[in-house]
Amino acid sequence: MLYSLVASCEANGINPEAYLADVLLRVQTHPAARIEELLPHRWTVSA
């Protein structure tokens, strides 16, 4: 599973370490109805 996450990030030009660190923090408060925003192909760096 971790390998596919890293591969998805790299395919989308995202640093896997930055992505995972950001998503793990944001998932706690992110609305469940908008969870697709945290997928690698839709993810943007939080401000």
mmCIF file of the N, C-alpha and C atoms, coordinates in Angstrom:
data_MODEL
# 
_entry.id   MODEL 
# 
loop_
_atom_site.group_PDB 
_atom_site.id 
_atom_site.type_symbol 
_atom_site.label_atom_id 
_atom_site.label_alt_id 
_atom_site.label_comp_id 
_atom_site.label_asym_id 
_atom_site.label_entity_id 
_atom_site.label_seq_id 
_atom_site.pdbx_PDB_ins_code 
_atom_site.Cartn_x 
_atom_site.Cartn_y 
_atom_site.Cartn_z 
_atom_site.occupancy 
_atom_site.B_iso_or_equiv 
_atom_site.pdbx_formal_charge 
_atom_site.auth_seq_id 
_atom_site.auth_comp_id 
_atom_site.auth_asym_id 
_atom_site.auth_atom_id 
_atom_site.pdbx_PDB_model_num 
ATOM 1   N N  . MET A 1 1  ? 0.817   -1.176 0.000   1.00 0.00 ? 1  MET A N  1 
ATOM 2   C CA . MET A 1 1  ? 0.000   0.000  0.000   1.00 0.00 ? 1  MET A CA 1 
ATOM 3   C C  . MET A 1 1  ? 0.874   1.259  0.000   1.00 0.00 ? 1  MET A C  1 
ATOM 4   N N  . LEU A 1 2  ? 1.922   1.279  0.772   1.00 0.00 ? 2  LEU A N  1 
ATOM 5   C CA . LEU A 1 2  ? 2.801   2.434  0.823   1.00 0.00 ? 2  LEU A CA 1 
ATOM 6   C C  . LEU A 1 2  ? 3.468   2.671  -0.528  1.00 0.00 ? 2  LEU A C  1 
ATOM 7   N N  . TYR A 1 3  ? 3.854   1.594  -1.195  1.00 0.00 ? 3  TYR A N  1 
ATOM 8   C CA . TYR A 1 3  ? 4.482   1.732  -2.505  1.00 0.00 ? 3  TYR A CA 1 
ATOM 9   C C  . TYR A 1 3  ? 3.523   2.382  -3.500  1.00 0.00 ? 3  TYR A C  1 
ATOM 10  N N  . SER A 1 4  ? 2.246   1.996  -3.482  1.00 0.00 ? 4  SER A N  1 
ATOM 11  C CA . SER A 1 4  ? 1.294   2.579  -4.422  1.00 0.00 ? 4  SER A CA 1 
ATOM 12  C C  . SER A 1 4  ? 1.034   4.048  -4.100  1.00 0.00 ? 4  SER A C  1 
ATOM 13  N N  . LEU A 1 5  ? 1.068   4.412  -2.821  1.00 0.00 ? 5  LEU A N  1 
ATOM 14  C CA . LEU A 1 5  ? 0.913   5.813  -2.429  1.00 0.00 ? 5  LEU A CA 1 
ATOM 15  C C  . LEU A 1 5  ? 2.083   6.640  -2.953  1.00 0.00 ? 5  LEU A C  1 
ATOM 16  N N  . VAL A 1 6  ? 3.290   6.144  -2.775  1.00 0.00 ? 6  VAL A N  1 
ATOM 17  C CA . VAL A 1 6  ? 4.479   6.837  -3.267  1.00 0.00 ? 6  VAL A CA 1 
ATOM 18  C C  . VAL A 1 6  ? 4.443   6.933  -4.787  1.00 0.00 ? 6  VAL A C  1 
ATOM 19  N N  . ALA A 1 7  ? 4.069   5.868  -5.456  1.00 0.00 ? 7  ALA A N  1 
ATOM 20  C CA . ALA A 1 7  ? 3.994   5.878  -6.920  1.00 0.00 ? 7  ALA A CA 1 
ATOM 21  C C  . ALA A 1 7  ? 2.945   6.861  -7.416  1.00 0.00 ? 7  ALA A C  1 
ATOM 22  N N  . SER A 1 8  ? 1.814   6.943  -6.744  1.00 0.00 ? 8  SER A N  1 
ATOM 23  C CA . SER A 1 8  ? 0.768   7.898  -7.123  1.00 0.00 ? 8  SER A CA 1 
ATOM 24  C C  . SER A 1 8  ? 1.252   9.329  -6.958  1.00 0.00 ? 8  SER A C  1 
ATOM 25  N N  . CYS A 1 9  ? 1.954   9.587  -5.879  1.00 0.00 ? 9  CYS A N  1 
ATOM 26  C CA . CYS A 1 9  ? 2.504   10.924 -5.663  1.00 0.00 ? 9  CYS A CA 1 
ATOM 27  C C  . CYS A 1 9  ? 3.504   11.277 -6.745  1.00 0.00 ? 9  CYS A C  1 
ATOM 28  N N  . GLU A 1 10 ? 4.413   10.376 -7.025  1.00 0.00 ? 10 GLU A N  1 
ATOM 29  C CA . GLU A 1 10 ? 5.433   10.642 -8.027  1.00 0.00 ? 10 GLU A CA 1 
ATOM 30  C C  . GLU A 1 10 ? 4.820   10.817 -9.411  1.00 0.00 ? 10 GLU A C  1 
ATOM 31  N N  . ALA A 1 11 ? 3.780   10.058 -9.725  1.00 0.00 ? 11 ALA A N  1 
ATOM 32  C CA . ALA A 1 11 ? 3.109   10.192 -11.021 1.00 0.00 ? 11 ALA A CA 1 
ATOM 33  C C  . ALA A 1 11 ? 2.440   11.553 -11.166 1.00 0.00 ? 11 ALA A C  1 
ATOM 34  N N  . ASN A 1 12 ? 2.095   12.166 -10.038 1.00 0.00 ? 12 ASN A N  1 
ATOM 35  C CA . ASN A 1 12 ? 1.437   13.467 -10.057 1.00 0.00 ? 12 ASN A CA 1 
ATOM 36  C C  . ASN A 1 12 ? 2.397   14.608 -9.723  1.00 0.00 ? 12 ASN A C  1 
ATOM 37  N N  . GLY A 1 13 ? 3.691   14.316 -9.666  1.00 0.00 ? 13 GLY A N  1 
ATOM 38  C CA . GLY A 1 13 ? 4.699   15.330 -9.418  1.00 0.00 ? 13 GLY A CA 1 
ATOM 39  C C  . GLY A 1 13 ? 4.682   15.890 -8.003  1.00 0.00 ? 13 GLY A C  1 
ATOM 40  N N  . ILE A 1 14 ? 4.325   15.043 -7.040  1.00 0.00 ? 14 ILE A N  1 
ATOM 41  C CA . ILE A 1 14 ? 4.206   15.463 -5.642  1.00 0.00 ? 14 ILE A CA 1 
ATOM 42  C C  . ILE A 1 14 ? 5.293   14.782 -4.821  1.00 0.00 ? 14 ILE A C  1 
ATOM 43  N N  . ASN A 1 15 ? 5.858   15.521 -3.878  1.00 0.00 ? 15 ASN A N  1 
ATOM 44  C CA . ASN A 1 15 ? 6.813   14.948 -2.932  1.00 0.00 ? 15 ASN A CA 1 
ATOM 45  C C  . ASN A 1 15 ? 6.014   14.059 -1.970  1.00 0.00 ? 15 ASN A C  1 
ATOM 46  N N  . PRO A 1 16 ? 6.229   12.738 -1.977  1.00 0.00 ? 16 PRO A N  1 
ATOM 47  C CA . PRO A 1 16 ? 5.450   11.831 -1.130  1.00 0.00 ? 16 PRO A CA 1 
ATOM 48  C C  . PRO A 1 16 ? 5.534   12.152 0.362   1.00 0.00 ? 16 PRO A C  1 
ATOM 49  N N  . GLU A 1 17 ? 6.705   12.580 0.818   1.00 0.00 ? 17 GLU A N  1 
ATOM 50  C CA . GLU A 1 17 ? 6.870   12.893 2.237   1.00 0.00 ? 17 GLU A CA 1 
ATOM 51  C C  . GLU A 1 17 ? 6.039   14.118 2.631   1.00 0.00 ? 17 GLU A C  1 
ATOM 52  N N  . ALA A 1 18 ? 6.071   15.145 1.811   1.00 0.00 ? 18 ALA A N  1 
ATOM 53  C CA . ALA A 1 18 ? 5.279   16.354 2.079   1.00 0.00 ? 18 ALA A CA 1 
ATOM 54  C C  . ALA A 1 18 ? 3.786   16.044 2.019   1.00 0.00 ? 18 ALA A C  1 
ATOM 55  N N  . TYR A 1 19 ? 3.386   15.241 1.040   1.00 0.00 ? 19 TYR A N  1 
ATOM 56  C CA . TYR A 1 19 ? 1.980   14.866 0.887   1.00 0.00 ? 19 TYR A CA 1 
ATOM 57  C C  . TYR A 1 19 ? 1.489   14.129 2.128   1.00 0.00 ? 19 TYR A C  1 
ATOM 58  N N  . LEU A 1 20 ? 2.208   13.105 2.524   1.00 0.00 ? 20 LEU A N  1 
ATOM 59  C CA . LEU A 1 20 ? 1.781   12.289 3.658   1.00 0.00 ? 20 LEU A CA 1 
ATOM 60  C C  . LEU A 1 20 ? 1.739   13.099 4.951   1.00 0.00 ? 20 LEU A C  1 
ATOM 61  N N  . ALA A 1 21 ? 2.734   13.934 5.188   1.00 0.00 ? 21 ALA A N  1 
ATOM 62  C CA . ALA A 1 21 ? 2.758   14.764 6.390   1.00 0.00 ? 21 ALA A CA 1 
ATOM 63  C C  . ALA A 1 21 ? 1.556   15.704 6.416   1.00 0.00 ? 21 ALA A C  1 
ATOM 64  N N  . ASP A 1 22 ? 1.244   16.331 5.285   1.00 0.00 ? 22 ASP A N  1 
ATOM 65  C CA . ASP A 1 22 ? 0.130   17.263 5.220   1.00 0.00 ? 22 ASP A CA 1 
ATOM 66  C C  . ASP A 1 22 ? -1.209  16.544 5.394   1.00 0.00 ? 22 ASP A C  1 
ATOM 67  N N  . VAL A 1 23 ? -1.385  15.448 4.690   1.00 0.00 ? 23 VAL A N  1 
ATOM 68  C CA . VAL A 1 23 ? -2.665  14.727 4.748   1.00 0.00 ? 23 VAL A CA 1 
ATOM 69  C C  . VAL A 1 23 ? -2.923  14.151 6.132   1.00 0.00 ? 23 VAL A C  1 
ATOM 70  N N  . LEU A 1 24 ? -1.902  13.649 6.791   1.00 0.00 ? 24 LEU A N  1 
ATOM 71  C CA . LEU A 1 24 ? -2.101  13.092 8.134   1.00 0.00 ? 24 LEU A CA 1 
ATOM 72  C C  . LEU A 1 24 ? -2.549  14.158 9.128   1.00 0.00 ? 24 LEU A C  1 
ATOM 73  N N  . LEU A 1 25 ? -2.103  15.383 8.935   1.00 0.00 ? 25 LEU A N  1 
ATOM 74  C CA . LEU A 1 25 ? -2.557  16.470 9.798   1.00 0.00 ? 25 LEU A CA 1 
ATOM 75  C C  . LEU A 1 25 ? -3.968  16.932 9.430   1.00 0.00 ? 25 LEU A C  1 
ATOM 76  N N  . ARG A 1 26 ? -4.240  17.041 8.149   1.00 0.00 ? 26 ARG A N  1 
ATOM 77  C CA . ARG A 1 26 ? -5.525  17.573 7.688   1.00 0.00 ? 26 ARG A CA 1 
ATOM 78  C C  . ARG A 1 26 ? -6.693  16.597 7.834   1.00 0.00 ? 26 ARG A C  1 
ATOM 79  N N  . VAL A 1 27 ? -6.435  15.311 7.750   1.00 0.00 ? 27 VAL A N  1 
ATOM 80  C CA . VAL A 1 27 ? -7.518  14.326 7.753   1.00 0.00 ? 27 VAL A CA 1 
ATOM 81  C C  . VAL A 1 27 ? -8.325  14.370 9.058   1.00 0.00 ? 27 VAL A C  1 
ATOM 82  N N  . GLN A 1 28 ? -7.731  14.858 10.124  1.00 0.00 ? 28 GLN A N  1 
ATOM 83  C CA . GLN A 1 28 ? -8.419  14.929 11.418  1.00 0.00 ? 28 GLN A CA 1 
ATOM 84  C C  . GLN A 1 28 ? -9.607  15.872 11.399  1.00 0.00 ? 28 GLN A C  1 
ATOM 85  N N  . THR A 1 29 ? -9.497  16.944 10.633  1.00 0.00 ? 29 THR A N  1 
ATOM 86  C CA . THR A 1 29 ? -10.541 17.971 10.634  1.00 0.00 ? 29 THR A CA 1 
ATOM 87  C C  . THR A 1 29 ? -11.207 18.154 9.276   1.00 0.00 ? 29 THR A C  1 
ATOM 88  N N  . HIS A 1 30 ? -10.754 17.440 8.282   1.00 0.00 ? 30 HIS A N  1 
ATOM 89  C CA . HIS A 1 30 ? -11.287 17.599 6.926   1.00 0.00 ? 30 HIS A CA 1 
ATOM 90  C C  . HIS A 1 30 ? -12.683 16.968 6.842   1.00 0.00 ? 30 HIS A C  1 
ATOM 91  N N  . PRO A 1 31 ? -13.638 17.656 6.232   1.00 0.00 ? 31 PRO A N  1 
ATOM 92  C CA . PRO A 1 31 ? -14.997 17.101 6.117   1.00 0.00 ? 31 PRO A CA 1 
ATOM 93  C C  . PRO A 1 31 ? -15.013 15.799 5.302   1.00 0.00 ? 31 PRO A C  1 
ATOM 94  N N  . ALA A 1 32 ? -15.716 14.815 5.787   1.00 0.00 ? 32 ALA A N  1 
ATOM 95  C CA . ALA A 1 32 ? -15.784 13.518 5.114   1.00 0.00 ? 32 ALA A CA 1 
ATOM 96  C C  . ALA A 1 32 ? -16.377 13.644 3.716   1.00 0.00 ? 32 ALA A C  1 
ATOM 97  N N  . ALA A 1 33 ? -17.277 14.569 3.522   1.00 0.00 ? 33 ALA A N  1 
ATOM 98  C CA . ALA A 1 33 ? -17.913 14.750 2.217   1.00 0.00 ? 33 ALA A CA 1 
ATOM 99  C C  . ALA A 1 33 ? -16.922 15.264 1.165   1.00 0.00 ? 33 ALA A C  1 
ATOM 100 N N  . ARG A 1 34 ? -15.775 15.789 1.607   1.00 0.00 ? 34 ARG A N  1 
ATOM 101 C CA . ARG A 1 34 ? -14.775 16.337 0.679   1.00 0.00 ? 34 ARG A CA 1 
ATOM 102 C C  . ARG A 1 34 ? -13.458 15.565 0.755   1.00 0.00 ? 34 ARG A C  1 
ATOM 103 N N  . ILE A 1 35 ? -13.516 14.318 1.169   1.00 0.00 ? 35 ILE A N  1 
ATOM 104 C CA . ILE A 1 35 ? -12.304 13.523 1.375   1.00 0.00 ? 35 ILE A CA 1 
ATOM 105 C C  . ILE A 1 35 ? -11.517 13.322 0.077   1.00 0.00 ? 35 ILE A C  1 
ATOM 106 N N  . GLU A 1 36 ? -12.199 13.369 -1.077  1.00 0.00 ? 36 GLU A N  1 
ATOM 107 C CA . GLU A 1 36 ? -11.509 13.184 -2.356  1.00 0.00 ? 36 GLU A CA 1 
ATOM 108 C C  . GLU A 1 36 ? -10.478 14.287 -2.613  1.00 0.00 ? 36 GLU A C  1 
ATOM 109 N N  . GLU A 1 37 ? -10.597 15.418 -1.936  1.00 0.00 ? 37 GLU A N  1 
ATOM 110 C CA . GLU A 1 37 ? -9.621  16.496 -2.073  1.00 0.00 ? 37 GLU A CA 1 
ATOM 111 C C  . GLU A 1 37 ? -8.254  16.107 -1.532  1.00 0.00 ? 37 GLU A C  1 
ATOM 112 N N  . LEU A 1 38 ? -8.203  15.060 -0.725  1.00 0.00 ? 38 LEU A N  1 
ATOM 113 C CA . LEU A 1 38 ? -6.940  14.628 -0.145  1.00 0.00 ? 38 LEU A CA 1 
ATOM 114 C C  . LEU A 1 38 ? -6.253  13.518 -0.946  1.00 0.00 ? 38 LEU A C  1 
ATOM 115 N N  . LEU A 1 39 ? -6.854  13.092 -2.042  1.00 0.00 ? 39 LEU A N  1 
ATOM 116 C CA . LEU A 1 39 ? -6.227  12.100 -2.891  1.00 0.00 ? 39 LEU A CA 1 
ATOM 117 C C  . LEU A 1 39 ? -5.073  12.751 -3.656  1.00 0.00 ? 39 LEU A C  1 
ATOM 118 N N  . PRO A 1 40 ? -4.029  11.996 -3.975  1.00 0.00 ? 40 PRO A N  1 
ATOM 119 C CA . PRO A 1 40 ? -2.857  12.598 -4.599  1.00 0.00 ? 40 PRO A CA 1 
ATOM 120 C C  . PRO A 1 40 ? -3.149  13.414 -5.870  1.00 0.00 ? 40 PRO A C  1 
ATOM 121 N N  . HIS A 1 41 ? -4.052  12.970 -6.705  1.00 0.00 ? 41 HIS A N  1 
ATOM 122 C CA . HIS A 1 41 ? -4.305  13.691 -7.952  1.00 0.00 ? 41 HIS A CA 1 
ATOM 123 C C  . HIS A 1 41 ? -5.136  14.953 -7.760  1.00 0.00 ? 41 HIS A C  1 
ATOM 124 N N  . ARG A 1 42 ? -5.713  15.166 -6.570  1.00 0.00 ? 42 ARG A N  1 
ATOM 125 C CA . ARG A 1 42 ? -6.508  16.373 -6.288  1.00 0.00 ? 42 ARG A CA 1 
ATOM 126 C C  . ARG A 1 42 ? -5.890  17.243 -5.202  1.00 0.00 ? 42 ARG A C  1 
ATOM 127 N N  . TRP A 1 43 ? -4.858  16.769 -4.549  1.00 0.00 ? 43 TRP A N  1 
ATOM 128 C CA . TRP A 1 43 ? -4.259  17.421 -3.390  1.00 0.00 ? 43 TRP A CA 1 
ATOM 129 C C  . TRP A 1 43 ? -3.562  18.726 -3.760  1.00 0.00 ? 43 TRP A C  1 
ATOM 130 N N  . THR A 1 44 ? -3.724  19.731 -2.919  1.00 0.00 ? 44 THR A N  1 
ATOM 131 C CA . THR A 1 44 ? -2.948  20.963 -3.010  1.00 0.00 ? 44 THR A CA 1 
ATOM 132 C C  . THR A 1 44 ? -2.376  21.256 -1.630  1.00 0.00 ? 44 THR A C  1 
ATOM 133 N N  . VAL A 1 45 ? -1.246  21.894 -1.586  1.00 0.00 ? 45 VAL A N  1 
ATOM 134 C CA . VAL A 1 45 ? -0.590  22.202 -0.320  1.00 0.00 ? 45 VAL A CA 1 
ATOM 135 C C  . VAL A 1 45 ? -1.465  23.135 0.489   1.00 0.00 ? 45 VAL A C  1 
ATOM 136 N N  . SER A 1 46 ? -1.633  22.824 1.765   1.00 0.00 ? 46 SER A N  1 
ATOM 137 C CA . SER A 1 46 ? -2.427  23.702 2.635   1.00 0.00 ? 46 SER A CA 1 
ATOM 138 C C  . SER A 1 46 ? -1.641  24.959 2.954   1.00 0.00 ? 46 SER A C  1 
ATOM 139 N N  . ALA A 1 47 ? -2.386  26.017 3.206   1.00 0.00 ? 47 ALA A N  1 
ATOM 140 C CA . ALA A 1 47 ? -1.741  27.320 3.464   1.00 0.00 ? 47 ALA A CA 1 
ATOM 141 C C  . ALA A 1 47 ? -1.160  27.398 4.842   1.00 0.00 ? 47 ALA A C  1 
# 
